[in-house]
Amino acid sequence: MNAPAPILTDAATVPDLALATTRFTVPGMKCAGCIGKIERELPKLAGIAAARANFSAKRVAIRHDPALGEDALIAALLDLGFEAQPVADNPLGDETKERKRLNRALGVAGFGMMNVMLLSVSVWSGADGATRELFHWLSALIAIPVIAYSGRPFFASAWMALSHRRTNMDVPISIGVILATCMSLYETIIGGEHAFFDSAVMLLFFLLAGRALDAEMRTRTRAGIGALLGRMGKSASVIGPDGSTRRVAAKDLEPGMLVLVAAGEAMAADGTVVEGTSAIDNALLTGESAPEPVTPGAVVHAGAINLSAPIRVALTRVAEDTAIAEIARLMDEAGQSRSTYVRIADRASRLYAPVVHSLALLAFVGWMIAGAGWHQSLTIAIAVLIITCPCAMGLAVPAAQVVASGALLRRGLLVKDGSALERLAECDIALFDKTGTLTLGEPRADISALDANARSVALGLAQASRHPLSRGLAAALLREGVTPAAITDIAEVSGQGLAGRWQDLTVALEKPEGAADALATRLRIGDCLQTITFADPLRSDAAATIAALQAGGIDASILSGDRAAPVDDVARTLGIFAQAEASPQTKLAALESLKAQGRRPLMVGDGLNDGPALAAAHASIAPGTASDASQQAADAVFIGEGLMPVALAIKVSKATMRIVRENFGFSIAYNVLAVPLALMGLVTPLIAAIAMSVSSLVVVANSLRLARSAGR
């Protein structure tokens, strides 16, 4: 017996909290027009309240009546011409396969273009008769299989669109390439003077180059959530009623379970400490380099590392309910509404296909009425299709972005998403995290007061501990070439330090009295006590970077999850405003408040707690020492100990936008001049392809000027 059909309501009347959200991977989104199609048409269906397409991630998030199942949503997307899979089944879609297909197609098109152009040079130079016919046949033998293979990404997309009674930018491209190829083959068969194989192959090569670059950039930004969730413990030791323990995978944990967390183990879920005293490394969540002491009653989160001693934890939130999973969802949702440029491109793409089709049809019909034969009329229509190909327009932005990104990379800043340069140029306020961003994020020990024996003993002890302060002390001593002393009977006491024996003396690294908020440890050698202090120093050019941003009209302030005292110290040093102890939700709220005021914030941070803010900011930058999740969420990553790449990114992004505007101006001027000439029959398909290529080269040459501006 079949199950009864679900009763669907008007989703607009359903309270927002009662709606479900389902996410799908949609590899078939090829242009901004696809985004507009999905976001406009899906909410018209019963049971669907809203749809949001994320072009960078090739994902669609649908808010809908819970009675509407995944199969119905997939069918709705398919009716629009888009194959889809639930994110849970295929989180990365076919992105890897698609990238490989594009790269292979680009390589084949490049090979074909070089060979066909080489043969065409002889024809252009005046070869005629049998020689010209031979070169045309050789060009056909090379070009036809190349076009059939390399054109598949465009042909498949165009067919999918047309089969569902819609158009996209690939439709006129496919028509132009196919018509040019067919006309060229016809000209070759009849021994005609002109063949346009070079035009078709050249067109495919330029278009594939842009699409391959776009796919590569998307791939770099896809692994953020996976890297984030990978930091959680994979399993936990669950304590049974009889006191025995068994390993349980993280996905099978349940609230209420009691788990034993050994020293050095990462938490697999959120919970409350019920027994034991230890210190945890919670830098993944807070960005704070100092370890946090935990006692019974303390809340611990998945991803935190237990440093000192075993503790027993009662689980409260598991799997997708943990703090890390919540942050991952915030990052995904924040990334859904990124760029107004996508919406602008959407409107432009709606006009492109019908305008190009109309112009080509007008040229064909007009010349037929004027008395030209079908051959001449079709040749002119093909020239119109080719000359109106938006290569120069399409390269206006990516060419500038690629040059600027390469120049910035040489200066220590990796731009992961080319469109980030657009947003960076618009930013008018910069928000910095403290630890690991304005500072170096690692405790550095002051060992200047230690004599040779003290240094040797301190290193012998410090090397035996995983504590962040011990690691920082060991690093400082090793940099000075210190040889560790032979310490015996080393034992670590949770929350207090570690001790051992050296030359019949008790030696220890222990917590100083009254130093709850200070980064310090005390070295004991017998009865001799010495305090070793630590500092998390500012980056050497932090003040200069803040000054450079302010000189460029960018306000700067600190938005940190760290404790108030160290944050205030840094703020006073730099002379800027600061907000401390900010949770991920607080940071998001601060960003939304700034946006509501019309500001466009740049977020610079490194901790996991900065991840949602990095994703939600108008633009974002993370240091190379940041967590994997933060680096993936950010638009750019700077390497090295200097902070100046942040200011350089703003400078170069503004120069990039000036070049982009110049490129657009040239592209518009090119079309204003070239299209009328093609319509009047003054341009052959070959000249159209050359003109299109020259316009693209001009755009690229203009973009190369950015390399000089980034170097200054």
C-alpha positions as CSV (number, residue, x, y, z in Angstrom):
1,M,0.0,0.0,0.0
2,N,1.4,3.4,-0.9
3,A,2.0,6.0,1.8
4,P,-0.3,8.9,1.7
5,A,1.1,12.1,0.0
6,P,2.3,14.7,2.4
7,I,0.0,17.6,3.1
8,L,2.0,20.7,2.1
9,T,1.3,24.2,3.4
10,D,2.1,27.6,2.1
11,A,5.7,27.8,3.5
12,A,5.3,31.6,3.7
13,T,2.7,31.1,6.5
14,V,4.8,28.6,8.5
15,P,6.8,30.1,11.4
16,D,10.5,30.2,10.6
17,L,11.4,27.9,13.4
18,A,9.1,25.2,12.0
19,L,10.8,25.1,8.6
20,A,13.5,22.6,7.8
21,T,16.7,23.5,5.9
22,T,18.2,20.9,3.5
23,R,21.4,21.5,1.6
24,F,22.3,20.0,-1.8
25,T,25.4,19.9,-3.9
26,V,24.6,21.2,-7.4
27,P,27.6,20.9,-9.7
28,G,25.7,22.1,-12.7
29,M,25.6,25.8,-11.5
30,K,27.8,27.3,-14.3
31,C,27.0,31.0,-14.1
32,A,25.2,33.7,-12.2
33,G,22.1,33.1,-14.3
34,C,21.9,29.6,-12.7
35,I,21.8,31.2,-9.3
36,G,19.0,33.6,-10.2
37,K,17.0,30.7,-11.8
38,I,17.2,28.6,-8.6
39,E,16.6,31.4,-6.2
40,R,13.6,32.8,-8.2
41,E,11.9,29.6,-9.2
42,L,12.1,27.3,-6.2
43,P,10.2,29.5,-3.8
44,K,7.3,29.6,-6.2
45,L,6.7,25.9,-5.4
46,A,4.4,24.7,-2.7
47,G,6.2,24.0,0.5
48,I,9.4,26.0,-0.3
49,A,9.9,29.2,1.6
50,A,13.3,30.2,0.2
51,A,16.4,29.0,-1.6
52,R,19.9,30.3,-1.3
53,A,22.6,29.3,-3.9
54,N,26.3,29.4,-2.9
55,F,28.1,29.6,-6.2
56,S,31.6,29.2,-4.7
57,A,30.6,26.0,-2.9
58,K,28.2,24.8,-5.6
59,R,25.6,24.3,-2.9
60,V,21.9,25.2,-2.6
61,A,20.2,25.6,0.9
62,I,16.4,25.2,0.8
63,R,14.1,26.3,3.6
64,H,11.0,24.2,3.3
65,D,8.0,22.6,5.0
66,P,9.4,19.5,6.8
67,A,6.7,17.4,5.0
68,L,8.6,18.0,1.7
69,G,11.2,15.2,1.5
70,E,14.6,15.2,-0.2
71,D,13.4,13.4,-3.2
72,A,10.8,16.0,-4.0
73,L,13.4,18.8,-3.6
74,I,15.8,17.0,-5.9
75,A,13.0,16.6,-8.4
76,A,12.2,20.3,-8.2
77,L,15.9,21.1,-8.9
78,L,15.9,18.7,-11.8
79,D,12.8,20.3,-13.3
80,L,14.9,23.5,-13.4
81,G,17.7,21.7,-15.2
82,F,20.0,21.0,-12.2
83,E,21.1,17.6,-11.0
84,A,21.5,17.6,-7.2
85,Q,22.7,15.4,-4.3
86,P,22.2,15.9,-0.6
87,V,25.3,17.3,1.0
88,A,25.4,14.5,3.5
89,D,25.7,12.0,0.6
90,N,28.2,13.9,-1.5
91,P,29.6,16.9,0.4
92,L,32.1,17.9,-2.3
93,G,29.9,17.0,-5.3
94,D,31.8,16.2,-8.5
95,E,34.2,19.1,-8.0
96,T,37.4,17.1,-8.3
97,K,36.2,15.3,-11.4
98,E,34.9,18.5,-12.9
99,R,38.3,20.2,-12.3
100,K,40.1,17.3,-14.0
101,R,37.8,17.4,-16.9
102,L,38.3,21.1,-17.4
103,N,42.0,20.8,-17.2
104,R,42.1,18.0,-19.7
105,A,39.8,20.0,-22.0
106,L,42.0,23.1,-21.7
107,G,45.1,21.1,-22.5
108,V,43.5,19.6,-25.6
109,A,42.2,23.0,-26.7
110,G,45.6,24.6,-26.2
111,F,47.2,21.9,-28.3
112,G,44.6,22.3,-31.0
113,M,44.8,26.1,-31.0
114,M,48.5,26.2,-31.4
115,N,48.6,23.7,-34.3
116,V,45.5,25.2,-36.1
117,M,46.9,28.7,-35.8
118,L,50.2,27.6,-37.1
119,L,48.5,26.2,-40.2
120,S,46.4,29.3,-40.5
121,V,49.4,31.5,-40.7
122,S,50.2,30.1,-44.2
123,V,46.7,30.8,-45.3
124,W,46.8,34.3,-44.0
125,S,50.1,34.8,-45.8
126,G,48.5,34.2,-49.2
127,A,48.6,30.4,-49.7
128,D,45.9,29.4,-52.3
129,G,44.9,26.6,-54.5
130,A,45.8,23.1,-53.5
131,T,48.1,24.4,-50.7
132,R,45.2,26.3,-49.1
133,E,42.9,23.3,-49.4
134,L,45.5,21.0,-47.8
135,F,45.9,23.3,-44.8
136,H,42.2,23.6,-44.4
137,W,41.8,19.8,-44.4
138,L,44.7,19.4,-41.9
139,S,43.0,22.1,-39.7
140,A,39.8,20.2,-40.0
141,L,41.4,16.9,-38.9
142,I,42.9,18.6,-35.9
143,A,40.1,21.0,-35.0
144,I,37.0,18.8,-35.2
145,P,38.0,16.2,-32.6
146,V,39.5,19.0,-30.4
147,I,36.2,20.9,-30.6
148,A,34.1,17.8,-30.0
149,Y,36.2,16.9,-26.9
150,S,37.0,20.4,-25.4
151,G,33.6,21.8,-26.1
152,R,31.8,19.2,-24.0
153,P,31.5,21.4,-20.8
154,F,29.7,24.0,-22.9
155,F,27.7,21.7,-25.1
156,A,26.4,19.6,-22.1
157,S,25.5,22.7,-20.1
158,A,23.7,24.2,-23.1
159,W,21.8,21.0,-23.8
160,M,20.7,20.7,-20.2
161,A,19.4,24.3,-20.3
162,L,17.6,23.9,-23.6
163,S,16.1,20.6,-22.6
164,H,14.4,22.3,-19.7
165,R,13.3,25.3,-21.8
166,R,15.8,27.8,-20.5
167,T,19.0,29.4,-21.6
168,N,22.3,30.2,-20.1
169,M,25.6,31.8,-21.3
170,D,26.7,28.5,-22.7
171,V,23.9,28.4,-25.3
172,P,25.2,31.2,-27.6
173,I,28.8,30.0,-27.1
174,S,27.8,26.5,-28.2
175,I,25.8,27.8,-31.1
176,G,28.7,30.0,-32.3
177,V,31.3,27.2,-32.0
178,I,29.1,24.6,-33.7
179,L,28.0,26.9,-36.6
180,A,31.6,28.1,-37.1
181,T,32.8,24.5,-37.3
182,C,30.0,23.4,-39.6
183,M,30.6,26.4,-41.9
184,S,34.3,25.8,-41.9
185,L,33.8,22.1,-42.8
186,Y,31.4,23.1,-45.6
187,E,34.0,25.7,-46.9
188,T,36.7,23.0,-46.8
189,I,34.6,20.5,-48.7
190,I,33.7,22.9,-51.5
191,G,37.2,24.4,-51.6
192,G,36.1,27.8,-50.3
193,E,38.5,30.6,-49.5
194,H,37.7,30.9,-45.8
195,A,37.6,28.3,-43.0
196,F,37.1,29.3,-39.3
197,F,38.5,26.3,-37.4
198,D,41.0,28.6,-35.7
199,S,38.2,30.9,-34.6
200,A,36.3,28.1,-32.9
201,V,39.3,26.5,-31.2
202,M,40.7,29.8,-30.0
203,L,37.3,30.7,-28.6
204,L,37.1,27.4,-26.7
205,F,40.6,27.8,-25.3
206,F,40.0,31.3,-23.8
207,L,36.7,30.3,-22.3
208,L,38.1,27.1,-20.8
209,A,41.0,29.0,-19.3
210,G,38.6,31.2,-17.4
211,R,36.4,28.3,-16.3
212,A,39.4,26.2,-15.2
213,L,40.8,29.1,-13.1
214,D,37.4,29.5,-11.5
215,A,37.1,25.8,-10.6
216,E,40.6,25.8,-9.1
217,M,39.8,28.7,-6.9
218,R,36.6,27.0,-5.7
219,T,38.4,23.8,-4.8
220,R,40.8,25.7,-2.5
221,T,37.9,27.0,-0.5
222,R,35.9,23.7,-0.2
223,A,37.7,21.9,2.6
224,G,37.1,24.3,5.5
225,I,34.3,22.5,7.3
226,G,35.9,19.1,6.8
227,A,39.2,20.4,8.3
228,L,37.2,21.9,11.2
229,L,35.3,18.8,12.1
230,G,38.4,16.7,11.7
231,R,39.9,18.4,14.8
232,M,37.4,16.6,17.0
233,G,38.4,13.4,18.7
234,K,37.5,10.4,16.6
235,S,36.4,8.2,19.5
236,A,36.1,8.2,23.3
237,S,36.5,5.8,26.2
238,V,33.0,5.3,27.6
239,I,32.9,4.1,31.2
240,G,30.3,1.4,31.8
241,P,28.2,0.9,35.0
242,D,30.7,-1.7,36.2
243,G,33.7,0.7,35.7
244,S,34.9,-1.0,32.5
245,T,35.7,1.2,29.5
246,R,35.1,0.7,25.8
247,R,36.0,2.8,22.8
248,V,33.0,4.3,21.0
249,A,33.2,6.2,17.7
250,A,32.3,9.9,18.0
251,K,29.3,9.5,15.8
252,D,27.9,6.9,18.2
253,L,28.3,8.9,21.4
254,E,25.1,9.9,23.3
255,P,24.3,12.6,25.8
256,G,24.6,11.3,29.4
257,M,27.5,9.0,28.7
258,L,30.5,9.1,31.1
259,V,33.8,9.2,29.3
260,L,37.4,9.0,30.4
261,V,39.7,11.5,28.7
262,A,43.4,10.6,29.0
263,A,46.2,13.2,29.1
264,G,47.1,14.2,25.6
265,E,43.7,13.1,24.2
266,A,41.3,15.4,22.2
267,M,37.7,15.6,23.3
268,A,35.2,13.9,21.0
269,A,32.1,15.7,22.3
270,D,31.0,18.5,24.6
271,G,30.5,17.8,28.3
272,T,31.0,18.7,32.0
273,V,34.0,17.5,34.1
274,V,32.7,15.3,36.9
275,E,36.0,14.0,38.3
276,G,39.6,15.0,38.1
277,T,41.7,18.2,37.7
278,S,43.7,19.1,34.7
279,A,44.5,21.8,32.2
280,I,43.2,21.9,28.6
281,D,44.5,23.4,25.4
282,N,41.4,25.2,24.2
283,A,43.2,27.3,21.5
284,L,41.1,25.7,18.8
285,L,38.0,27.4,20.2
286,T,39.3,30.5,21.9
287,G,42.6,31.3,20.2
288,E,44.1,31.7,23.7
289,S,47.6,30.2,23.9
290,A,47.6,29.9,27.7
291,P,46.2,26.5,29.0
292,E,42.9,26.6,30.9
293,P,42.6,24.8,34.3
294,V,39.6,22.6,34.6
295,T,38.0,21.2,37.7
296,P,34.8,19.3,38.4
297,G,31.9,21.4,37.1
298,A,33.9,22.9,34.2
299,V,32.5,22.8,30.7
300,V,34.8,21.3,28.0
301,H,34.2,21.2,24.3
302,A,35.0,18.9,21.4
303,G,38.4,19.5,20.0
304,A,39.9,20.7,23.3
305,I,43.1,18.7,24.2
306,N,43.5,17.4,27.8
307,L,47.1,18.3,28.7
308,S,47.9,17.1,32.2
309,A,45.9,14.3,33.9
310,P,42.9,12.0,33.2
311,I,39.5,13.5,33.7
312,R,36.0,12.0,33.6
313,V,33.4,14.0,31.6
314,A,29.7,13.6,31.4
315,L,28.6,14.3,27.8
316,T,26.0,16.9,27.1
317,R,26.3,17.5,23.4
318,V,27.5,15.1,20.7
319,A,28.0,14.9,16.9
320,E,26.3,17.8,15.1
321,D,25.2,19.4,18.4
322,T,28.7,20.2,19.6
323,A,30.2,23.7,19.7
324,I,32.5,22.9,16.8
325,A,29.7,21.6,14.6
326,E,27.6,24.7,15.4
327,I,30.5,26.9,14.4
328,A,30.8,24.9,11.2
329,R,27.2,25.5,10.4
330,L,27.6,29.3,11.1
331,M,30.5,29.3,8.7
332,D,28.5,27.6,6.0
333,E,25.4,29.9,6.5
334,A,27.6,33.0,6.6
335,G,29.2,32.0,3.4
336,Q,25.9,31.9,1.6
337,S,25.4,35.6,1.3
338,R,28.8,36.9,0.1
339,S,28.9,39.1,-2.9
340,T,26.6,41.7,-4.5
341,Y,28.7,41.2,-7.7
342,V,27.1,37.8,-8.2
343,R,23.7,39.5,-8.3
344,I,25.0,42.1,-10.8
345,A,26.3,39.3,-13.0
346,D,23.0,37.6,-12.7
347,R,21.2,40.5,-14.2
348,A,23.8,40.9,-16.9
349,S,23.6,37.2,-17.8
350,R,19.8,37.3,-18.2
351,L,20.3,39.8,-21.0
352,Y,23.4,38.3,-22.7
353,A,21.9,35.2,-24.3
354,P,18.7,36.7,-25.7
355,V,20.6,39.8,-26.9
356,V,23.3,37.8,-28.7
357,H,20.7,35.4,-30.2
358,S,18.6,38.3,-31.3
359,L,21.5,40.2,-32.9
360,A,22.7,37.1,-34.8
361,L,19.1,36.3,-36.0
362,L,18.6,39.9,-37.0
363,A,21.8,39.8,-39.0
364,F,20.8,36.7,-40.8
365,V,17.3,37.8,-41.6
366,G,18.3,41.3,-42.5
367,W,20.9,40.2,-45.0
368,M,18.6,37.6,-46.5
369,I,16.0,40.3,-47.0
370,A,18.7,42.6,-48.5
371,G,19.3,39.9,-51.1
372,A,22.5,38.2,-49.8
373,G,22.5,34.4,-50.1
374,W,22.1,32.1,-47.2
375,H,25.9,31.4,-47.2
376,Q,26.8,35.1,-46.8
377,S,24.0,35.7,-44.3
378,L,25.0,32.8,-42.2
379,T,28.6,33.8,-42.3
380,I,27.7,37.3,-41.0
381,A,25.5,35.8,-38.3
382,I,28.4,33.6,-37.2
383,A,30.7,36.6,-37.1
384,V,28.2,38.4,-34.9
385,L,28.1,35.4,-32.5
386,I,31.9,35.2,-32.3
387,I,32.6,38.9,-32.0
388,T,30.0,39.4,-29.3
389,C,31.6,36.5,-27.2
390,P,32.2,38.2,-23.9
391,C,35.8,37.1,-23.6
392,A,37.2,40.5,-22.9
393,M,34.3,41.3,-20.6
394,G,34.8,37.9,-18.9
395,L,38.5,38.5,-18.5
396,A,38.0,42.0,-17.2
397,V,37.8,40.8,-13.6
398,P,39.6,37.4,-13.5
399,A,42.7,38.7,-15.4
400,A,43.1,41.5,-12.9
401,Q,42.5,39.2,-10.0
402,V,45.0,36.6,-11.1
403,V,47.8,39.2,-11.6
404,A,47.0,40.9,-8.3
405,S,46.8,37.5,-6.5
406,G,50.2,36.5,-7.9
407,A,51.8,39.8,-7.0
408,L,50.4,39.5,-3.4
409,L,51.6,35.9,-3.1
410,R,55.2,37.1,-3.8
411,R,54.7,39.6,-1.0
412,G,53.6,36.9,1.5
413,L,49.8,36.9,1.1
414,L,47.8,34.1,-0.5
415,V,44.4,35.2,-1.9
416,K,42.2,32.1,-2.1
417,D,39.2,33.6,-3.8
418,G,39.7,36.2,-6.6
419,S,36.4,37.9,-5.8
420,A,37.8,38.7,-2.3
421,L,39.8,41.5,-3.9
422,E,36.6,43.2,-4.8
423,R,35.4,43.1,-1.2
424,L,38.8,44.0,0.2
425,A,38.7,47.2,-1.8
426,E,35.3,48.1,-0.3
427,C,36.3,47.6,3.4
428,D,36.2,50.6,5.6
429,I,36.9,49.1,9.0
430,A,39.3,46.3,10.2
431,L,38.6,44.1,13.2
432,F,41.6,42.2,14.6
433,D,41.8,39.2,16.9
434,K,44.6,39.5,19.4
435,T,46.3,36.2,20.1
436,G,48.0,34.8,17.0
437,T,46.9,37.8,14.9
438,L,48.2,41.0,16.3
439,T,50.5,38.9,18.5
440,L,52.6,35.9,17.4
441,G,50.3,33.5,19.2
442,E,53.0,31.6,21.0
443,P,54.4,32.1,24.6
444,R,58.0,33.2,24.4
445,A,60.1,32.8,27.5
446,D,62.4,35.4,29.0
447,I,65.5,33.3,29.9
448,S,68.0,36.1,30.3
449,A,68.2,35.7,34.1
450,L,69.0,32.0,34.0
451,D,72.6,30.7,34.4
452,A,74.0,27.8,32.5
453,N,72.9,25.1,35.1
454,A,69.4,26.6,35.4
455,R,69.0,26.6,31.6
456,S,70.1,23.0,31.3
457,V,67.8,21.8,34.1
458,A,64.9,23.9,32.7
459,L,65.3,22.3,29.3
460,G,65.5,18.8,30.8
461,L,62.2,19.3,32.5
462,A,60.5,21.3,29.8
463,Q,61.1,18.7,27.1
464,A,59.2,16.1,29.2
465,S,55.9,18.1,29.1
466,R,53.2,18.9,26.4
467,H,52.2,22.0,28.3
468,P,52.2,25.1,26.0
469,L,54.5,27.0,28.4
470,S,56.9,24.1,28.6
471,R,57.0,23.9,24.8
472,G,57.6,27.6,24.6
473,L,60.4,27.4,27.2
474,A,62.0,24.4,25.5
475,A,61.9,26.3,22.1
476,A,63.6,29.3,23.6
477,L,66.4,27.2,25.3
478,L,67.0,25.2,22.2
479,R,67.4,28.4,20.1
480,E,70.2,29.3,22.5
481,G,71.9,25.9,22.0
482,V,71.3,24.7,25.5
483,T,72.0,21.0,26.3
484,P,69.4,19.4,28.5
485,A,70.3,18.1,31.9
486,A,69.7,14.4,32.7
487,I,66.7,14.6,35.0
488,T,65.4,11.4,36.6
489,D,62.1,10.4,38.2
490,I,60.2,13.1,36.3
491,A,56.5,13.3,37.3
492,E,53.8,15.7,36.2
493,V,51.2,16.9,38.7
494,S,48.0,18.2,37.2
495,G,47.7,21.9,37.4
496,Q,50.9,22.3,39.4
497,G,53.8,21.5,37.1
498,L,56.4,18.7,36.9
499,A,59.3,17.7,39.1
500,G,62.2,15.3,39.1
501,R,65.7,14.6,40.5
502,W,69.0,16.1,39.3
503,Q,72.3,15.6,41.2
504,D,70.4,14.5,44.3
505,L,68.4,17.8,44.2
506,T,64.7,18.2,43.7
507,V,64.1,20.2,40.6
508,A,60.7,21.4,39.2
509,L,58.8,23.6,36.9
510,E,55.8,24.7,38.9
511,K,53.0,27.2,38.9
512,P,54.0,30.4,40.7
513,E,51.7,31.5,43.6
514,G,49.2,34.3,42.8
515,A,49.9,34.0,39.0
516,A,46.5,33.0,37.9
517,D,46.4,35.5,35.0
518,A,50.1,35.7,34.2
519,L,52.1,33.7,31.8
520,A,54.8,32.5,34.1
521,T,56.4,29.4,35.6
522,R,58.8,28.9,38.5
523,L,62.0,26.9,38.2
524,R,63.0,25.1,41.5
525,I,66.5,23.7,41.9
526,G,66.7,22.5,45.5
527,D,65.9,25.5,47.6
528,C,66.7,28.0,44.8
529,L,63.6,29.5,43.1
530,Q,63.6,31.5,39.9
531,T,60.5,32.9,38.1
532,I,60.5,32.6,34.3
533,T,58.0,35.0,32.6
534,F,56.5,34.5,29.2
535,A,55.1,37.0,26.7
536,D,53.0,36.8,23.6
537,P,54.8,39.6,21.7
538,L,53.1,41.8,19.2
539,R,54.1,41.3,15.6
540,S,57.0,43.6,14.9
541,D,55.1,45.7,12.4
542,A,51.7,45.7,14.1
543,A,51.8,49.4,14.9
544,A,53.0,50.3,11.4
545,T,50.2,48.2,9.9
546,I,47.5,49.9,11.9
547,A,49.0,53.3,11.0
548,A,49.0,52.3,7.3
549,L,45.4,51.2,7.4
550,Q,44.3,54.4,9.2
551,A,46.2,56.5,6.7
552,G,44.2,54.8,4.0
553,G,40.9,55.6,5.7
554,I,40.4,52.2,7.4
555,D,39.4,52.3,11.0
556,A,40.9,49.6,13.2
557,S,39.9,47.9,16.4
558,I,40.3,44.6,18.3
559,L,37.5,42.0,18.6
560,S,38.9,39.1,20.6
561,G,37.7,36.1,22.6
562,D,40.7,36.5,24.9
563,R,40.7,37.8,28.5
564,A,40.2,41.5,29.0
565,A,43.6,42.3,30.7
566,P,45.9,41.2,27.9
567,V,43.5,42.6,25.2
568,D,43.4,46.0,26.9
569,D,47.2,46.0,27.1
570,V,47.6,45.5,23.4
571,A,44.9,48.0,22.6
572,R,46.7,50.7,24.7
573,T,49.9,49.9,22.9
574,L,48.4,50.3,19.5
575,G,46.1,53.2,20.4
576,I,42.9,51.5,19.2
577,F,39.5,50.4,20.7
578,A,39.1,46.8,21.9
579,Q,36.3,44.4,22.8
580,A,37.4,41.3,24.8
581,E,35.9,38.0,25.8
582,A,33.8,37.9,22.7
583,S,32.2,34.5,21.8
584,P,31.7,33.5,18.1
585,Q,28.1,34.6,18.4
586,T,29.2,37.9,19.8
587,K,31.6,38.5,17.0
588,L,28.9,37.7,14.5
589,A,26.5,40.1,16.2
590,A,29.2,42.8,16.1
591,L,29.8,42.3,12.4
592,E,26.0,42.4,11.7
593,S,25.7,45.6,13.7
594,L,28.5,47.2,11.6
595,K,26.8,46.1,8.4
596,A,23.5,47.5,9.5
597,Q,25.3,50.8,9.9
598,G,26.4,50.6,6.3
599,R,30.0,49.6,7.2
600,R,32.0,47.0,5.4
601,P,34.2,45.2,7.9
602,L,37.4,43.3,7.3
603,M,38.0,40.5,9.9
604,V,41.5,39.4,10.6
605,G,41.7,36.4,13.0
606,D,43.2,33.0,13.6
607,G,41.3,31.0,16.2
608,L,38.4,28.6,15.6
609,N,36.2,31.1,17.4
610,D,37.0,33.5,14.6
611,G,35.7,31.1,11.9
612,P,32.1,32.3,11.7
613,A,33.2,35.9,11.8
614,L,35.8,35.3,9.0
615,A,33.1,33.8,6.9
616,A,30.5,36.5,7.6
617,A,32.7,39.6,7.3
618,H,32.7,41.6,4.1
619,A,36.3,40.3,3.6
620,S,38.6,38.3,5.8
621,I,42.3,37.4,6.3
622,A,44.0,34.8,8.5
623,P,47.6,34.3,9.4
624,G,49.5,31.2,8.2
625,T,49.6,30.0,11.8
626,A,45.8,30.0,12.1
627,S,43.8,26.8,12.6
628,D,42.9,24.9,9.4
629,A,39.3,25.9,9.7
630,S,40.1,29.6,10.0
631,Q,42.5,29.5,7.0
632,Q,39.8,27.8,5.0
633,A,37.1,30.3,6.1
634,A,39.2,33.3,5.3
635,D,39.5,35.0,1.9
636,A,43.3,35.3,2.2
637,V,46.1,34.0,4.3
638,F,49.4,35.8,5.1
639,I,52.6,34.0,6.0
640,G,55.5,35.0,8.1
641,E,55.7,37.1,11.2
642,G,54.8,40.4,9.6
643,L,51.3,41.9,9.6
644,M,51.9,44.4,6.8
645,P,50.5,42.1,4.1
646,V,47.1,43.0,5.5
647,A,47.6,46.7,4.6
648,L,49.2,45.7,1.3
649,A,46.1,43.6,0.5
650,I,43.9,46.7,0.9
651,K,46.2,48.8,-1.3
652,V,46.5,46.3,-4.1
653,S,42.8,45.5,-4.0
654,K,41.9,49.1,-4.6
655,A,44.4,49.3,-7.5
656,T,42.8,46.1,-8.8
657,M,39.4,47.6,-8.9
658,R,40.7,50.6,-10.8
659,I,42.1,48.2,-13.4
660,V,38.9,46.2,-13.5
661,R,36.9,49.4,-14.3
662,E,39.4,50.3,-17.1
663,N,39.0,46.8,-18.5
664,F,35.2,47.0,-18.4
665,G,35.4,50.4,-20.2
666,F,37.6,49.0,-22.9
667,S,35.3,45.9,-23.3
668,I,32.2,48.1,-23.6
669,A,34.0,50.3,-26.2
670,Y,35.1,47.2,-28.1
671,N,31.6,45.9,-28.4
672,V,30.1,49.3,-29.3
673,L,32.6,49.5,-32.2
674,A,32.8,45.8,-33.3
675,V,29.2,44.7,-33.1
676,P,27.9,47.3,-35.7
677,L,30.8,46.4,-38.0
678,A,29.8,42.7,-37.8
679,L,26.2,43.5,-38.4
680,M,27.1,45.5,-41.5
681,G,29.0,42.5,-42.9
682,L,32.4,44.2,-42.7
683,V,33.8,41.5,-40.4
684,T,34.5,37.9,-41.3
685,P,34.4,35.1,-38.7
686,L,38.2,35.0,-38.8
687,I,38.5,38.7,-38.2
688,A,35.9,38.4,-35.5
689,A,37.9,35.8,-33.7
690,I,41.1,37.8,-34.1
691,A,39.3,41.0,-32.8
692,M,37.9,39.0,-29.9
693,S,41.4,37.6,-29.1
694,V,43.0,41.1,-29.4
695,S,40.5,42.6,-27.1
696,S,41.3,39.8,-24.6
697,L,45.0,40.5,-24.9
698,V,44.5,44.2,-24.3
699,V,42.6,43.4,-21.1
700,V,45.3,41.0,-20.0
701,A,48.1,43.5,-20.8
702,N,46.3,46.2,-18.8
703,S,45.9,43.9,-15.9
704,L,49.7,43.1,-15.8
705,R,50.3,46.6,-14.6
706,L,49.1,45.5,-11.2
707,A,52.3,43.5,-10.8
708,R,54.2,46.8,-10.5
709,S,51.8,48.4,-8.0
710,A,52.1,45.4,-5.7
711,G,55.8,45.6,-5.8
712,R,56.0,49.2,-4.6
